[in-house]
């Protein structure tokens, strides 16, 4: 490990310092990645890149794969194969490719016949693959979930997935330190989901930009691990790179004896280290936010951004009262899309569907919380006649656990649809989707336009609030189902049997299998030299038509909707760019959107006047679609970090400049003025003779773009440094090698037969 840094440090500082393999003068660091989670949507192109370059997966023992985004959540009793089970061709192709890739490259895989299969951010913690003090990445923005364990966990794009598979490292620039402290006592009915929604409402979806958030205070200390995971999960919705909670006794109790957690002496050694993972007293945070717990109500979203929140007892806001023109325009657009009128009480908003699930809220604690509300509604209570409600457990193990406790019977008796594990309606890549105009109370993490289905309308809530909405048919204050009367109804109802997770965590996790094909691992001569082009087009000067876009928080769902993520290639996505804005959803005809109009349909540059361009998902497809359309440069006041990285990995240049300059360039674009973005001189020139606008670019990224260099080949030139780091890592943290064990099977207790409750 590098020499300890003197002076007080934050939790983020400590983990960052411990994982730096090499660092450049400009601050760009090569950091080591301890844990890599892989799923079927963001990995096919990464494996294809390895295959084409003749590269192996460097650390199969640090990689865990599953399928989750595309999988149907209908019963698997008659499952025979992916080919016969998944009807949608593109989804089937991605899942089949995942199965082939894990065989070829020798990776541990939880497939559809494995009861441990589930949402990638559920199974990592469940198995003990996620541990304090580690770096953890996945081609999914909600990797921030794992930060609940005191780890540095963040989402990456497909090119970075390939980089980690090949090198077990990433090139990263250190983020700012931000701390959000919530102290006091939460009021009745408030859960961790309400807390994080309230936080996002306070700081906005760009509030955590370029930062790693540490959550602190008595409220987070009092949260269970499952509650901490729910909060950290939505750090990305606050614009942050990652979210973290320092490990403590709650963390250690959760991890002890899980299949992939260290055992025996290794556990003692690991716990001793984990106890050092606290921010030092007097450690400096760049941003500090303090929130009083009693100020947080049961919360619901009203618009199409996670920052559009209001107390369930409140009303739909009135845009005419908003003084900021950008916010007013955004609110007006949101209300039109959501089909809401200003000042309507939130509890009068009727719903059509309820979704309890996703990597935010599909753990056993979430299901218990929802079931409790169903019981509190009374023994004969049913889901409202106008509502279709579904419950999707986060993993096969959680499903079995819930069934052993009788939770499934509670839900099914009330009329809920009880499903198999998967991402489901969170983003609707499988058949679980909203129809146009349908309104959903959802426990997921995003309420973007079309997120759960084209034209679908999403209100984000806690599991308890979702259950309350299901029973009443409209958004409802969960506190109506709490109190003495509710307790009496629960006591009079069926008595649930609480069971331990360890009754289900008894499957041995074997060492990573041998790759079925080893030709890619035995041809070092296939590695291209670092000075050769990688197939990424050089970016020196890009000039031509610039298209103006007057929007803030342009999310990746808006840039490219989910239906276009079902691809095994990086190309052919030009038509998908801003699809919902460019094409009428009813007729399929082109709209008057800016990129459909001449000359902007030939744009090389996009000038966005609103902040936080590219927020949301880690999908690199957003960059691919822009590139395919012909747009190689996006100019905006600020960018989401994952999008910024993804665009540069594809030979594109994101240029952050002041908002006033963006507005001036947008005016030029509207007047037909062409722009020239010169990366070598770091300036934007205007054909109307007005002064050029300077910008700055990261020196290393600038060098790579100017020369069209391959990040992976450059990193592999530092293989000696990586090997040296790995050797020291094995000496200091031996429990991180080989899934926490050295070969053979993990010792496990014999399987227990758990009987399902009979009522």
NORPEFEN-V812371 format. One record per residue. RES is the residue in three letters. PHI is phi in degrees with one decimal (999 if undefined). PSI is psi in whole degrees, 0 to 359 (none if undefined). D_FIRST is the distance of its C-alpha to the first C-alpha in Angstrom with 2 decimals. Layout:
BEGIN
res,phi,psi,d_first
RES,PHI,PSI,D_FIRST
RES,PHI,PSI,D_FIRST
END
This chain:
BEGIN
res,phi,psi,d_first
UNK,999,152,0.00
UNK,-61.0,158,3.82
UNK,-61.2,140,6.49
UNK,-56.5,141,8.31
UNK,-84.8,133,11.22
UNK,-76.5,160,14.53
UNK,89.9,162,17.44
UNK,-64.4,138,18.20
UNK,-128.9,152,16.25
UNK,-80.8,168,17.50
UNK,-56.1,315,16.26
UNK,-60.8,316,15.70
UNK,-56.2,315,13.78
UNK,-64.0,314,11.29
UNK,-68.8,319,10.84
UNK,-58.9,308,10.89
UNK,-57.7,323,8.27
UNK,-73.6,350,5.76
UNK,-118.8,7,7.21
UNK,-78.5,118,7.90
UNK,-83.6,320,8.18
UNK,-158.4,153,10.80
UNK,-144.0,140,13.18
UNK,-91.4,167,16.81
UNK,-61.7,330,19.01
UNK,-82.5,2,20.78
UNK,95.5,352,17.79
UNK,-72.2,124,17.63
UNK,-114.3,148,14.12
UNK,-97.0,112,13.15
UNK,-109.9,148,11.29
UNK,-85.3,142,10.61
UNK,-109.3,122,13.39
UNK,-82.7,324,13.41
UNK,-136.7,132,17.17
UNK,-129.4,120,20.03
UNK,-103.4,137,23.60
UNK,-129.7,136,26.49
UNK,-131.3,180,30.18
UNK,-78.8,342,33.32
UNK,-87.0,318,33.92
UNK,-102.2,10,30.91
UNK,-109.8,337,29.94
UNK,-55.7,315,33.05
UNK,-68.3,330,32.59
UNK,-67.8,314,28.89
UNK,-65.8,323,29.87
UNK,-63.1,322,32.75
UNK,-62.7,317,30.47
UNK,-60.1,315,28.45
UNK,-61.4,314,31.79
UNK,-66.4,329,33.27
UNK,-93.5,358,30.39
UNK,69.4,38,30.14
UNK,-110.3,149,26.57
UNK,-97.5,169,25.21
UNK,-79.0,123,22.99
UNK,-66.8,315,19.57
UNK,-129.3,79,18.54
UNK,-58.1,331,21.81
UNK,-70.9,346,20.26
UNK,-107.8,15,18.33
UNK,-125.8,134,21.54
UNK,-132.7,130,24.59
UNK,-120.4,150,27.87
UNK,-154.7,174,31.11
UNK,-116.1,137,34.19
UNK,-149.8,319,35.13
UNK,-67.8,318,36.41
UNK,-94.1,347,39.47
UNK,-73.0,138,40.54
UNK,-64.6,150,43.92
UNK,-107.3,17,43.97
UNK,-76.0,169,47.39
UNK,-54.8,141,47.99
UNK,-106.0,17,46.42
UNK,-58.7,326,49.06
UNK,-104.0,19,50.52
UNK,-64.6,131,47.29
UNK,-119.8,318,47.63
UNK,-162.1,163,45.33
UNK,-59.1,321,43.57
UNK,-61.3,323,46.45
UNK,-93.4,340,49.10
UNK,-88.2,323,47.27
UNK,-98.5,113,46.00
UNK,-77.0,322,49.06
UNK,-71.9,122,47.61
UNK,-57.3,314,47.06
UNK,-69.4,322,44.01
UNK,-63.6,317,42.21
UNK,-61.0,319,43.20
UNK,-64.1,320,41.89
UNK,-66.9,318,38.41
UNK,-68.5,322,38.19
UNK,-65.4,320,39.61
UNK,-62.8,322,37.12
UNK,-60.5,315,34.26
UNK,-62.8,320,35.73
UNK,-68.9,320,36.09
UNK,-66.4,319,32.61
UNK,-67.6,328,30.86
UNK,-68.7,313,33.11
UNK,-63.5,321,32.57
UNK,-101.1,0,28.78
UNK,71.8,57,28.37
UNK,-115.2,147,26.97
UNK,-68.3,132,27.53
UNK,-139.8,130,30.31
UNK,-103.7,99,32.34
UNK,-92.4,189,35.65
UNK,-70.3,345,38.95
UNK,-95.0,1,40.12
UNK,-101.5,126,37.08
UNK,-67.1,347,37.56
UNK,-85.2,354,33.83
UNK,-60.4,147,34.30
UNK,174.3,190,34.02
UNK,-64.5,135,32.51
UNK,-55.9,325,28.95
UNK,-84.9,356,27.69
UNK,-92.0,316,29.76
UNK,-73.9,330,28.76
UNK,-59.4,303,24.95
UNK,-63.1,321,25.15
UNK,-58.7,322,28.23
UNK,-88.7,351,26.60
UNK,81.9,14,23.38
UNK,-70.4,328,21.47
UNK,-88.0,128,20.28
UNK,-137.2,157,17.97
UNK,-61.6,150,16.49
UNK,80.3,358,13.05
UNK,-90.6,166,13.09
UNK,-100.9,135,13.91
UNK,-138.2,130,17.43
UNK,-133.5,161,19.94
UNK,-161.1,152,23.54
UNK,-75.8,57,26.41
UNK,-159.9,129,27.98
UNK,-63.2,335,27.75
UNK,-83.8,18,27.96
UNK,-59.9,341,24.48
UNK,-55.9,341,24.03
UNK,-49.8,317,25.65
UNK,-70.4,347,22.45
UNK,-64.8,345,21.12
UNK,-60.3,340,23.53
UNK,-93.0,7,20.99
UNK,78.5,38,18.44
UNK,-118.8,163,16.63
UNK,-97.2,104,16.37
UNK,-128.4,129,19.15
UNK,-152.4,159,21.37
UNK,-83.7,153,24.04
UNK,-137.5,164,24.07
UNK,-89.1,176,26.97
UNK,-62.5,320,28.05
UNK,-62.2,324,26.73
UNK,-74.8,329,23.23
UNK,-58.2,314,23.86
UNK,-61.9,320,24.60
UNK,-61.5,316,21.50
UNK,-68.9,317,19.26
UNK,-57.2,319,21.51
UNK,-81.9,328,21.26
UNK,-124.4,346,17.66
UNK,60.0,26,15.71
UNK,-138.1,169,14.58
UNK,-143.1,148,16.47
UNK,-89.0,120,17.35
UNK,-140.4,150,17.44
UNK,-106.1,137,18.47
UNK,-65.6,138,17.34
UNK,-86.4,173,20.23
UNK,-78.4,158,22.03
UNK,-92.9,129,21.71
UNK,-132.0,137,24.90
UNK,-124.3,132,26.03
UNK,-117.3,116,29.17
UNK,-108.4,126,30.59
UNK,-119.3,111,33.49
UNK,-118.0,154,35.29
UNK,113.3,195,38.60
UNK,-110.8,127,40.55
UNK,-70.8,144,40.95
UNK,-76.3,165,44.58
UNK,-55.8,137,46.15
UNK,86.7,356,45.27
UNK,-94.6,129,42.01
UNK,-118.0,181,38.94
UNK,-62.4,329,35.37
UNK,-64.7,319,36.82
UNK,-64.4,322,39.21
UNK,-62.9,312,36.48
UNK,-71.8,325,34.36
UNK,-63.4,320,37.56
UNK,-64.3,317,38.63
UNK,-59.3,314,35.33
UNK,-63.3,323,35.67
UNK,-63.0,326,39.28
UNK,-75.2,312,38.29
UNK,-97.3,344,35.57
UNK,85.7,165,36.76
UNK,-72.9,351,35.14
UNK,-112.2,7,33.56
UNK,-63.2,331,32.60
UNK,-103.3,14,28.91
UNK,-53.6,134,28.65
UNK,64.8,20,25.35
UNK,-126.8,156,23.95
UNK,-109.7,125,21.86
UNK,-93.6,130,24.09
UNK,-102.9,124,23.23
UNK,-90.8,129,26.33
UNK,-139.5,177,27.26
UNK,104.1,170,30.39
UNK,-63.5,329,32.66
UNK,-65.2,313,33.64
UNK,-70.4,327,30.19
UNK,-63.0,326,29.54
UNK,-83.5,348,32.82
UNK,-71.7,149,32.18
UNK,-71.2,171,31.58
UNK,-63.7,323,28.61
UNK,-65.3,321,31.11
UNK,-67.8,321,32.25
UNK,-63.6,320,28.75
UNK,-63.2,319,28.16
UNK,-60.9,318,31.46
UNK,-69.5,312,30.56
UNK,-63.4,327,27.08
UNK,-52.0,319,28.76
UNK,-95.5,15,30.93
UNK,-58.7,325,28.38
UNK,-65.3,329,28.89
UNK,-70.0,343,32.60
UNK,-93.0,8,31.78
UNK,85.0,1,30.19
UNK,-79.7,157,26.60
UNK,-72.6,324,23.58
UNK,-161.0,165,22.51
UNK,-128.7,148,23.53
UNK,-143.6,150,21.68
UNK,-130.7,131,22.83
UNK,-62.7,138,20.75
UNK,-69.6,149,20.82
UNK,-152.8,196,23.42
UNK,-59.4,326,25.98
UNK,-61.3,317,27.49
UNK,-63.7,312,24.29
UNK,-65.5,321,23.80
UNK,-64.4,323,27.50
UNK,-66.4,319,27.40
UNK,-82.9,333,24.57
UNK,-57.2,128,25.70
UNK,72.4,11,27.30
UNK,-72.8,154,26.87
UNK,-50.8,319,26.85
UNK,-104.9,8,23.24
UNK,-76.0,153,21.76
UNK,-62.2,154,20.18
UNK,-124.0,156,22.98
UNK,59.3,229,23.84
UNK,-61.5,326,21.24
UNK,-63.5,323,18.48
UNK,-63.9,314,19.99
UNK,-59.5,318,20.08
UNK,-67.6,319,16.45
UNK,-65.2,315,15.59
UNK,-62.5,322,18.16
UNK,-59.3,317,16.91
UNK,-67.2,315,13.55
UNK,-59.6,329,15.67
UNK,-69.4,347,17.89
UNK,-86.3,353,15.38
UNK,-87.5,67,15.45
UNK,-130.0,147,18.38
UNK,-65.7,132,19.04
UNK,-66.2,152,19.50
UNK,-61.7,137,23.07
UNK,74.6,9,24.03
UNK,-63.4,143,21.18
UNK,-89.9,128,22.73
UNK,-110.2,136,23.89
UNK,-69.2,327,25.59
UNK,-135.4,132,28.14
UNK,-123.6,130,29.54
UNK,-125.5,131,32.15
UNK,-119.9,132,34.08
UNK,-129.8,137,36.45
UNK,-86.2,129,39.00
UNK,-58.5,322,39.10
UNK,-69.3,348,42.88
UNK,-84.8,356,43.13
UNK,-96.7,117,41.79
UNK,-96.3,169,44.64
UNK,-56.1,127,44.73
UNK,-121.0,149,43.81
UNK,-143.7,150,44.84
UNK,-90.3,150,44.42
UNK,-114.9,337,47.60
UNK,-114.7,214,46.57
UNK,-117.0,23,44.37
UNK,-138.3,143,41.12
UNK,-60.3,344,38.98
UNK,-82.3,352,39.69
UNK,-83.9,76,43.41
UNK,-117.1,157,43.59
UNK,-156.0,155,46.36
UNK,-63.2,146,47.28
UNK,-59.4,336,49.22
UNK,-84.3,357,52.11
UNK,-91.2,195,52.00
UNK,-129.3,165,53.55
UNK,-62.0,131,52.75
UNK,-68.5,160,52.18
UNK,-105.7,112,54.77
UNK,-57.6,333,53.45
UNK,-66.3,343,56.40
UNK,-88.3,355,54.93
UNK,-87.2,127,51.69
UNK,-82.6,331,51.81
UNK,-77.9,122,48.94
UNK,-62.8,321,50.55
UNK,-64.5,315,47.45
UNK,-66.2,322,46.84
UNK,-63.9,315,50.57
UNK,-63.9,320,50.71
UNK,-64.5,317,47.68
UNK,-64.9,319,49.28
UNK,-62.4,318,52.61
UNK,-64.3,317,51.09
UNK,-61.1,316,49.22
UNK,-66.9,324,52.43
UNK,-63.5,312,54.39
UNK,-63.1,318,51.86
UNK,-78.9,351,51.60
UNK,66.7,38,55.39
UNK,-118.1,152,55.36
UNK,-106.8,146,57.66
UNK,-57.1,147,56.64
UNK,72.1,6,57.23
UNK,-74.2,128,57.53
UNK,-58.6,135,56.20
UNK,-59.3,328,53.10
UNK,-77.2,1,54.76
UNK,-100.2,359,57.59
UNK,-81.5,115,55.36
UNK,-81.2,149,56.27
UNK,-121.5,162,53.80
UNK,-110.3,328,54.27
UNK,-138.2,157,51.11
UNK,-130.4,132,48.37
UNK,-122.7,116,44.96
UNK,-110.4,110,42.77
UNK,168.0,201,39.52
UNK,86.2,169,36.48
UNK,-69.3,351,32.74
UNK,-83.2,316,33.62
UNK,-145.2,61,36.25
UNK,-131.8,20,36.92
UNK,-88.1,171,35.35
UNK,-59.2,322,37.57
UNK,-63.2,322,37.59
UNK,-65.8,318,38.80
UNK,-68.2,322,41.53
UNK,-62.4,318,42.66
UNK,-61.4,316,42.94
UNK,-68.6,318,45.10
UNK,-62.6,326,47.19
UNK,-62.4,321,47.96
UNK,-68.4,321,49.57
UNK,-61.3,316,51.58
UNK,-64.6,322,52.87
UNK,-66.8,341,53.67
UNK,-74.3,347,55.90
UNK,113.8,156,58.24
UNK,-63.7,334,59.10
UNK,-102.2,1,61.12
UNK,-66.9,141,58.93
UNK,-126.7,158,58.04
UNK,-56.4,138,55.93
UNK,-53.6,145,58.10
UNK,-62.6,336,60.45
UNK,-90.6,7,59.14
UNK,-122.3,137,55.51
UNK,-106.7,119,53.54
UNK,-116.0,136,50.53
UNK,-131.6,146,47.72
UNK,-121.4,123,44.84
UNK,-122.8,102,41.97
UNK,-60.8,153,39.41
UNK,-75.7,340,35.78
UNK,-154.3,166,35.50
UNK,-62.8,326,37.87
UNK,-67.7,319,36.57
UNK,-64.3,320,37.29
UNK,-60.2,314,40.71
UNK,-65.4,321,41.46
UNK,-62.0,313,40.24
UNK,-63.3,321,42.50
UNK,-68.7,325,45.40
UNK,-65.5,330,45.07
UNK,-86.4,351,45.39
UNK,86.3,10,48.33
UNK,-65.7,324,46.82
UNK,-62.0,324,47.98
UNK,-67.2,320,51.54
UNK,-57.3,312,51.38
UNK,-67.2,312,50.40
UNK,-66.1,321,52.80
UNK,-61.7,328,55.74
UNK,-84.4,352,55.32
UNK,104.8,11,55.25
UNK,-77.0,152,51.57
UNK,-90.1,118,50.40
UNK,-97.5,119,47.80
UNK,-114.9,177,45.49
UNK,-89.0,167,42.81
UNK,-70.3,144,39.11
UNK,163.8,173,37.95
UNK,-69.3,328,37.23
UNK,56.3,226,41.01
UNK,-76.7,2,42.63
UNK,-55.8,313,39.47
UNK,-128.9,359,39.76
UNK,60.7,40,42.69
UNK,-81.8,341,41.56
UNK,-98.4,189,43.42
UNK,-68.3,351,47.08
UNK,-79.8,97,46.29
UNK,-141.7,161,47.28
UNK,-86.6,145,49.47
UNK,-82.7,159,52.71
UNK,-52.4,130,53.57
UNK,87.8,346,54.51
UNK,-70.4,144,53.27
UNK,-112.9,134,51.50
UNK,-128.5,135,48.68
UNK,-90.7,114,47.08
UNK,-125.5,141,43.56
UNK,-91.5,11,40.48
UNK,-78.8,199,38.28
UNK,-118.4,351,36.24
UNK,-135.0,140,38.18
UNK,-120.0,28,41.80
UNK,-60.8,159,41.89
UNK,-56.8,128,45.18
UNK,72.9,5,45.64
UNK,-58.2,315,42.37
UNK,-99.5,10,44.11
UNK,146.1,142,46.92
UNK,-55.0,123,48.86
UNK,80.7,359,50.83
UNK,-73.5,150,49.34
UNK,-118.2,125,48.86
UNK,-117.0,133,45.94
UNK,-116.9,120,45.64
UNK,-82.8,132,42.28
UNK,-146.9,172,42.70
UNK,-78.9,165,41.25
UNK,-57.4,320,42.25
UNK,-65.2,318,44.85
UNK,-67.2,325,46.33
UNK,-64.7,317,46.44
UNK,-62.8,319,48.36
UNK,-62.4,320,50.70
UNK,-65.4,322,51.38
UNK,-62.2,320,52.15
UNK,-76.7,333,54.71
UNK,-102.8,340,56.45
UNK,85.7,6,56.22
UNK,-153.4,165,54.80
UNK,-58.9,132,51.85
UNK,-140.7,141,52.29
UNK,-68.0,117,51.02
UNK,-60.5,337,49.40
UNK,-64.3,344,50.76
UNK,-68.0,342,54.15
UNK,-105.6,15,52.86
UNK,-116.6,174,51.57
UNK,101.9,182,53.49
UNK,-61.2,318,55.99
UNK,-62.3,317,58.01
UNK,-64.8,319,54.98
UNK,-61.3,322,53.81
UNK,-65.7,319,57.29
UNK,-65.2,319,57.22
UNK,-64.2,317,53.84
UNK,-65.0,328,55.12
UNK,-81.2,346,58.27
UNK,-85.9,188,56.47
UNK,-62.0,140,54.78
UNK,-89.6,115,52.26
UNK,-72.6,148,48.87
UNK,-102.5,112,46.98
UNK,-74.4,127,43.37
UNK,-120.4,160,41.29
UNK,-88.0,144,37.74
UNK,-59.7,334,35.20
UNK,-73.1,352,34.56
UNK,-74.3,349,38.06
UNK,-119.6,337,36.80
UNK,-85.5,66,33.17
UNK,-131.0,24,34.28
UNK,-93.7,128,33.70
UNK,-69.3,135,31.39
UNK,-99.3,114,28.65
UNK,-82.7,161,28.56
UNK,-57.9,156,25.85
UNK,-54.5,135,25.96
UNK,-68.9,161,29.22
UNK,-69.2,140,29.63
UNK,-60.9,141,30.34
UNK,-73.4,333,34.09
UNK,-122.7,126,33.82
UNK,-114.4,4,31.51
UNK,-62.2,325,33.07
UNK,-69.7,338,30.52
UNK,-89.2,350,27.70
UNK,-115.6,20,29.54
UNK,-127.8,68,30.47
UNK,-60.2,336,27.72
UNK,-66.2,345,30.60
UNK,-75.0,347,31.10
UNK,-71.4,126,28.06
UNK,-71.7,144,29.52
UNK,-64.2,153,28.42
UNK,-63.8,337,26.50
UNK,-84.3,354,29.60
UNK,-89.6,151,31.87
UNK,-62.9,148,32.96
UNK,-102.3,5,31.53
UNK,98.6,351,34.70
UNK,-84.5,128,33.62
UNK,-67.5,139,36.40
UNK,-66.0,150,35.73
UNK,-122.0,108,36.20
UNK,-115.3,294,37.88
UNK,-132.3,127,40.91
UNK,-117.4,123,42.13
UNK,-133.8,154,45.60
UNK,146.0,203,48.29
UNK,-66.3,136,49.44
UNK,-113.2,133,47.34
UNK,-102.9,130,47.86
UNK,-85.1,142,47.74
UNK,-137.5,116,46.31
UNK,-100.4,78,46.95
UNK,-146.4,149,44.59
UNK,-112.4,162,41.59
UNK,52.2,48,38.87
UNK,-71.4,104,39.68
UNK,-86.0,163,37.78
UNK,-70.1,334,36.77
UNK,-63.4,326,39.40
UNK,-75.4,322,41.93
UNK,-65.4,316,40.66
UNK,-147.9,113,40.87
UNK,-65.9,160,42.21
UNK,-58.3,330,40.77
UNK,-63.8,343,43.56
UNK,-94.5,3,42.20
UNK,-83.3,351,38.74
UNK,-85.8,61,40.32
UNK,-130.9,150,39.81
UNK,-100.3,0,38.10
UNK,-119.5,169,38.22
UNK,-98.2,358,36.88
UNK,-120.1,176,40.38
UNK,80.5,25,43.81
UNK,-114.8,11,42.89
UNK,-58.9,319,44.90
UNK,-70.2,340,47.57
UNK,-80.5,343,45.07
UNK,-59.9,125,43.93
UNK,48.0,42,45.09
UNK,-56.1,314,47.33
UNK,-67.9,338,48.61
UNK,-92.1,332,49.58
UNK,-87.8,340,51.05
UNK,-130.5,134,53.20
UNK,-64.5,127,55.63
UNK,-64.9,337,54.53
UNK,-91.3,316,58.18
UNK,-99.4,338,59.68
UNK,79.9,358,56.70
UNK,-74.9,156,58.26
UNK,-67.3,143,56.31
UNK,-93.8,189,56.12
UNK,-92.6,17,56.40
UNK,-56.4,149,52.63
UNK,-53.3,322,51.61
UNK,-78.7,356,50.08
UNK,-93.2,348,53.37
UNK,-95.7,140,55.41
UNK,-74.2,142,56.22
UNK,-89.4,4,54.72
UNK,-69.9,345,51.51
UNK,-71.6,355,51.52
UNK,-114.1,21,50.47
UNK,-63.7,141,47.71
UNK,-104.3,341,44.75
UNK,-132.9,140,43.22
UNK,-115.3,126,42.96
UNK,-110.1,110,43.27
UNK,-104.2,130,42.39
UNK,-89.3,350,43.48
UNK,-99.9,155,41.60
UNK,-75.5,164,38.04
UNK,67.8,45,35.27
UNK,-69.6,135,36.21
UNK,83.5,21,34.59
UNK,-71.7,165,33.61
UNK,102.4,231,33.44
UNK,-68.0,162,32.35
UNK,-87.3,2,29.56
UNK,-54.8,116,32.33
UNK,-70.4,347,31.95
UNK,-56.8,332,35.65
UNK,-61.7,315,36.40
UNK,-67.4,319,35.15
UNK,-60.3,319,36.89
UNK,-69.0,320,40.17
UNK,-61.6,314,40.15
UNK,-62.6,316,39.45
UNK,-62.4,324,42.17
UNK,-67.7,334,44.61
UNK,117.0,359,43.98
UNK,-86.8,115,41.99
UNK,-109.3,355,39.09
UNK,-142.8,133,38.40
UNK,-118.2,128,38.29
UNK,-109.7,128,38.83
UNK,-157.2,163,38.27
UNK,-64.9,328,37.39
UNK,-161.6,159,34.08
UNK,-130.2,149,32.29
UNK,-69.7,141,30.31
UNK,-63.6,320,26.78
UNK,-64.9,318,26.93
UNK,-62.7,317,30.28
UNK,-56.9,313,29.13
UNK,-64.2,316,26.33
UNK,-61.1,319,28.79
UNK,-65.7,318,31.47
UNK,-68.8,332,29.45
UNK,-66.9,344,28.33
UNK,-114.8,25,32.09
UNK,73.1,20,33.19
UNK,-107.6,159,34.34
UNK,-122.4,116,33.85
UNK,-88.2,128,33.57
UNK,-118.3,105,34.90
UNK,-86.2,123,34.51
UNK,-136.8,165,37.22
UNK,-55.6,150,39.16
UNK,-58.6,322,41.50
UNK,-62.7,321,44.55
UNK,-68.1,322,43.72
UNK,-61.0,317,43.25
UNK,-65.8,323,46.67
UNK,-66.0,318,48.22
UNK,-68.6,325,46.93
UNK,-64.7,321,48.13
UNK,-63.3,319,51.55
UNK,-60.4,315,51.54
UNK,-61.7,320,50.70
UNK,-67.0,335,53.55
UNK,-89.0,4,55.84
UNK,85.3,12,54.98
UNK,-76.5,127,52.89
UNK,-83.8,152,50.48
UNK,-117.7,157,46.99
UNK,-129.9,119,44.80
UNK,-100.0,112,41.02
UNK,-105.5,105,39.79
UNK,-72.9,327,36.03
UNK,-63.9,314,36.36
UNK,-90.0,351,38.23
UNK,54.3,59,36.56
UNK,-152.0,154,39.89
UNK,-109.5,116,42.25
UNK,-99.7,146,45.79
UNK,-116.5,137,48.92
UNK,-75.2,357,52.09
UNK,-93.8,7,54.32
UNK,86.2,356,53.50
UNK,-67.1,157,51.61
UNK,-57.7,145,48.67
UNK,-67.9,152,45.42
UNK,-107.8,120,42.57
UNK,-78.9,156,39.23
UNK,-147.2,166,35.84
UNK,-120.0,148,32.24
UNK,-130.7,149,29.83
UNK,-55.9,127,26.11
UNK,-55.5,316,26.02
UNK,-68.1,314,23.94
UNK,-63.2,323,25.95
UNK,-61.6,316,29.07
UNK,-61.6,315,28.38
UNK,-64.0,317,27.89
UNK,-66.7,318,31.02
UNK,-62.7,331,33.14
UNK,-111.2,0,32.40
UNK,61.2,44,32.12
UNK,-90.2,155,28.77
UNK,-92.7,116,26.92
UNK,-54.7,317,23.43
UNK,-66.8,315,22.52
UNK,-61.7,321,23.83
UNK,-63.3,317,21.99
UNK,-65.7,320,18.63
UNK,-66.1,343,19.50
UNK,-68.4,343,19.96
UNK,-102.9,29,16.18
UNK,-60.3,325,15.99
UNK,-62.4,319,14.58
UNK,-65.9,322,11.43
UNK,-66.4,316,11.28
UNK,-62.1,319,12.07
UNK,-63.6,319,9.45
UNK,-63.1,315,6.74
UNK,-61.0,323,9.13
UNK,-65.4,315,9.50
UNK,-66.2,322,6.16
UNK,-60.5,318,6.74
UNK,-65.9,329,10.18
UNK,-75.1,320,9.64
UNK,-85.2,318,7.99
UNK,-125.3,64,10.05
UNK,-60.5,337,12.92
UNK,-70.2,352,15.28
UNK,-89.2,352,14.01
UNK,-89.5,139,15.35
UNK,59.8,44,19.07
UNK,60.3,23,19.96
UNK,89.8,11,18.78
UNK,-151.2,160,20.92
UNK,-104.3,91,21.41
UNK,68.7,167,24.58
UNK,69.4,184,27.96
UNK,-85.8,150,29.14
UNK,-71.4,133,27.67
UNK,-61.3,128,30.11
UNK,-132.8,157,32.24
UNK,-71.5,152,35.34
UNK,-61.6,145,38.57
UNK,-57.6,141,39.63
UNK,-105.5,143,41.87
UNK,-91.4,115,44.95
UNK,-106.2,122,45.13
UNK,-81.6,142,48.53
UNK,-77.2,143,49.10
UNK,-61.2,137,51.13
UNK,-113.7,123,54.80
UNK,-108.5,none,56.74
END
